[in-house]
Amino acid sequence: MSLLRAYVGVLVLQLAIPGARSLKDRRQVLVSLRDRIRARFDVACHEISPDDLYARGALIVTCGGNDPQVLAQLVDRIRSFADANGGCVITDAPSEVRPWPDALANDRQEWEHG
């Protein structure tokens, strides 16, 4: 039996929102960008912004697949898309693609602690 290989890609978009004068303004920009990322790339995307800073925000994007190079390219495309279409400025965008434990691993301890 062959093992199933799985990888997870994570991108955190830290954003400055120059036009925001309130939390409502910030939310409007972030929800718009979040929805466009979800629709265009079929990934999970959620706001993780602090509640008290209206001129800054953050989105976390996650994706999964069986090819780490494809995921790395997808993360790069999402970063470029956000930079060109956001109504905001990316101040930082750390990302990582990591292997997920083997889905068909026989050693349950490895799966739980591993």
PEFENFEN-V26055 format. One record per residue. N is the residue number from 1. PHI is phi in radians with two decimals (none if undefined). OMEGA is omega in whole degrees, -180 to 180 (none if undefined). D_FIRST is the distance of its C-alpha to the first C-alpha in Angstrom with 2 decimals. Layout:
# PEFENFEN-V26055
n phi omega d_first
N PHI OMEGA D_FIRST
N PHI OMEGA D_FIRST
This chain:
# PEFENFEN-V26055
n phi omega d_first
1 none 179 0.00
2 -1.52 180 3.81
3 -1.49 177 6.63
4 -1.43 178 9.41
5 -1.67 179 12.60
6 -2.35 180 15.81
7 -2.31 179 19.39
8 -2.16 175 22.71
9 -1.87 180 26.05
10 -2.30 177 29.32
11 -2.30 175 32.85
12 -1.94 178 36.03
13 -1.70 175 39.10
14 -1.67 -167 42.28
15 -2.21 167 45.17
16 -1.79 -178 48.95
17 -2.11 -172 50.65
18 -1.05 -177 54.15
19 -1.48 -176 55.62
20 -1.32 177 54.62
21 -2.00 -180 57.63
22 -2.75 177 55.96
23 -1.12 177 52.67
24 -1.13 177 52.87
25 -1.07 179 53.13
26 -1.06 -178 50.11
27 -1.06 180 48.05
28 -1.06 179 49.06
29 -1.16 -177 47.81
30 -1.17 179 44.51
31 -1.14 178 43.74
32 -1.08 180 44.55
33 -1.13 178 42.31
34 -0.99 -178 39.47
35 -1.14 178 39.69
36 -1.20 176 39.85
37 -1.12 180 36.78
38 -1.02 -177 34.79
39 -1.19 -175 36.04
40 -1.35 -170 35.59
41 -2.02 179 32.17
42 0.94 180 30.36
43 -2.25 173 29.69
44 -1.49 -179 30.74
45 -2.57 -177 34.17
46 -2.42 176 36.47
47 -1.37 178 39.84
48 -2.28 -175 40.02
49 -1.34 170 43.70
50 -1.17 -174 46.22
51 -1.32 -170 48.69
52 -1.87 -178 51.86
53 -1.95 -176 51.54
54 -1.42 -179 52.42
55 -1.68 179 52.36
56 -2.37 178 48.81
57 -2.73 179 45.46
58 -2.61 174 41.75
59 -2.19 172 38.67
60 -1.96 -180 35.05
61 -2.06 178 32.50
62 -2.26 178 28.75
63 -2.59 -180 25.94
64 -2.43 179 22.18
65 -3.14 -177 19.68
66 -1.88 -180 16.88
67 -2.27 -176 19.40
68 -1.12 179 21.82
69 -1.19 177 24.42
70 -1.10 179 24.70
71 -1.13 179 25.18
72 -1.08 177 27.78
73 -1.14 178 29.62
74 -1.09 179 29.60
75 -1.04 178 31.08
76 -1.11 179 33.72
77 -1.15 178 34.62
78 -1.13 178 35.07
79 -1.04 179 37.28
80 -1.13 178 39.37
81 -1.06 -180 39.69
82 -1.11 180 40.90
83 -1.13 -177 43.33
84 -1.56 -170 44.83
85 -2.22 -168 44.87
86 -1.61 -170 45.30
87 1.24 -179 49.00
88 -2.62 -178 48.27
89 -2.05 177 47.73
90 -1.32 178 44.52
91 -1.68 175 45.58
92 -2.82 -178 42.17
93 -2.62 178 38.60
94 -1.16 180 36.09
95 -2.53 179 32.46
96 -2.77 170 29.09
97 -2.08 -176 25.49
98 -2.29 174 23.07
99 -1.25 174 19.35
100 -1.75 180 18.30
101 -0.94 -180 16.09
102 -0.98 -178 12.33
103 -1.18 -179 12.10
104 -1.95 -178 8.90
105 -1.12 179 10.29
106 -1.41 -176 10.60
107 -1.60 -177 14.10
108 -1.06 180 16.38
109 -1.07 178 19.29
110 -1.07 -179 17.78
111 -1.12 -175 17.26
112 -1.35 -173 20.84
113 -2.08 -173 22.60
114 -1.66 none 20.82
